[in-house]
Amino acid sequence: MNKKNRGEKGFKKFPKQAALIYDKITSVKAQRKLYEDIGIFLSNSIKSGKLLEIGFGAGRVLESVIKNNKNIEIYGIDISNAMVELAKGNIKDTKVNLIEGNIEKTEYKDNFFDTITCTGSFYLWDKPVKSLNEIFRILKKDGNVYLFETYKEYDKKDFKKSLKENLKNENIILKLIGPFFIKKQLSLTYRIKEIEDIIKLSNFKNNFNIEKIKLGNLSIWAKISLKK
Ligand SMILES: C[S@@+](CC[C@H](N)C(=O)[O-])C[C@H]1O[C@@H](n2cnc3c(N)ncnc32)[C@H](O)[C@@H]1O
């Protein structure tokens, strides 16, 4: 599955209103718990140093990192200007350095970050190998990367049941459009084997691990750990 136009271009042109709707849809309790849990995981595993989040969207993971650990220097890069403005409004912390840009080629110095992360963004990148090599360049030696991504061969029956539970107490609009967006993401996402094949073509080929995990009550996620 190697489409040239995977979705990043759509996000680059994302209108302000669409970004606001994205934030609304992802405000369901289970999704906020997912952001909170990733933020807690990063806060506990990093302790201090420079963290970069790629494709931070509305900024909810970074919000959780800031709440849970004040010693981490936070950076973010997102291809969508509307998302950058939205996240700046949500985070309201002047020390956080959020910029508009494509992870495929950045202006960060070599060996700059201690940790790099992203949630639900890797599947959209048009040039995933080139982007992984850029991540390798800007990551310090012994630095860690944690990518949280959905994968294609998830358990459909379990997903249906858990999604219904997640939306049980949400309003009718979210009950109707929430599933549409998550199913759209799952239709575009990679298989685990495809993720492995991409990593094997990058500078991270000798040091990676992929683990299937449950996030936001859904068993559709993989934690992809890479080390320089
Ligand atoms: C599905 S959203 C996920 C947002 C957020 N991480 C979340 O979990 O809610 C994907 C995000 O990745 C960003 N993105 C897509 N391709 C990118 C790229 N090549 N470089 C930087 N950001 C990118 C999009 O603009 C968008 O904000």
Ligand as a Chemical Component Dictionary entry (heavy atoms), coordinates in Angstrom:
data_LIG
# 
_chem_comp.id                   LIG 
_chem_comp.type                 NON-POLYMER 
_chem_comp.pdbx_formal_charge   0 
_chem_comp.three_letter_code    LIG 
# 
loop_
_chem_comp_atom.comp_id 
_chem_comp_atom.atom_id 
_chem_comp_atom.alt_atom_id 
_chem_comp_atom.type_symbol 
_chem_comp_atom.charge 
_chem_comp_atom.model_Cartn_x 
_chem_comp_atom.model_Cartn_y 
_chem_comp_atom.model_Cartn_z 
_chem_comp_atom.pdbx_ordinal 
LIG C1  C1  C 0  -5.168 12.633 12.235 1  
LIG S1  S1  S 1  -4.372 14.100 12.764 2  
LIG C2  C2  C 0  -3.801 13.634 14.402 3  
LIG C3  C3  C 0  -3.623 14.829 15.271 4  
LIG C4  C4  C 0  -3.231 14.527 16.712 5  
LIG N1  N1  N 0  -1.929 13.908 16.788 6  
LIG C5  C5  C 0  -4.267 13.638 17.344 7  
LIG O1  O1  O 0  -3.948 12.482 17.650 8  
LIG O2  O2  O -1 -5.401 14.109 17.526 9  
LIG C6  C6  C 0  -2.853 14.097 11.840 10 
LIG C7  C7  C 0  -2.008 15.338 12.083 11 
LIG O3  O3  O 0  -0.736 15.171 11.440 12 
LIG C8  C8  C 0  -0.417 16.357 10.708 13 
LIG N2  N2  N 0  0.479  15.956 9.582  14 
LIG C9  C9  C 0  0.183  15.165 8.530  15 
LIG N3  N3  N 0  1.248  14.971 7.749  16 
LIG C10 C10 C 0  2.270  15.657 8.309  17 
LIG C11 C11 C 0  3.634  15.845 7.958  18 
LIG N4  N4  N 0  4.161  15.283 6.863  19 
LIG N5  N5  N 0  4.425  16.614 8.762  20 
LIG C12 C12 C 0  3.887  17.207 9.876  21 
LIG N6  N6  N 0  2.586  17.052 10.257 22 
LIG C13 C13 C 0  1.784  16.297 9.495  23 
LIG C14 C14 C 0  -1.782 16.897 10.284 24 
LIG O4  O4  O 0  -1.766 18.249 9.943  25 
LIG C15 C15 C 0  -2.623 16.602 11.529 26 
LIG O5  O5  O 0  -2.568 17.640 12.474 27 
# 
loop_
_chem_comp_bond.comp_id 
_chem_comp_bond.atom_id_1 
_chem_comp_bond.atom_id_2 
_chem_comp_bond.value_order 
_chem_comp_bond.pdbx_ordinal 
LIG C1  S1  SING 1  
LIG S1  C2  SING 2  
LIG S1  C6  SING 3  
LIG C2  C3  SING 4  
LIG C3  C4  SING 5  
LIG C4  N1  SING 6  
LIG C4  C5  SING 7  
LIG C5  O1  DOUB 8  
LIG C5  O2  SING 9  
LIG C6  C7  SING 10 
LIG C7  O3  SING 11 
LIG C7  C15 SING 12 
LIG O3  C8  SING 13 
LIG C8  N2  SING 14 
LIG C8  C14 SING 15 
LIG N2  C9  SING 16 
LIG N2  C13 SING 17 
LIG C9  N3  DOUB 18 
LIG N3  C10 SING 19 
LIG C10 C11 SING 20 
LIG C10 C13 DOUB 21 
LIG C11 N4  SING 22 
LIG C11 N5  DOUB 23 
LIG N5  C12 SING 24 
LIG C12 N6  DOUB 25 
LIG N6  C13 SING 26 
LIG C14 O4  SING 27 
LIG C14 C15 SING 28 
LIG C15 O5  SING 29 
# 
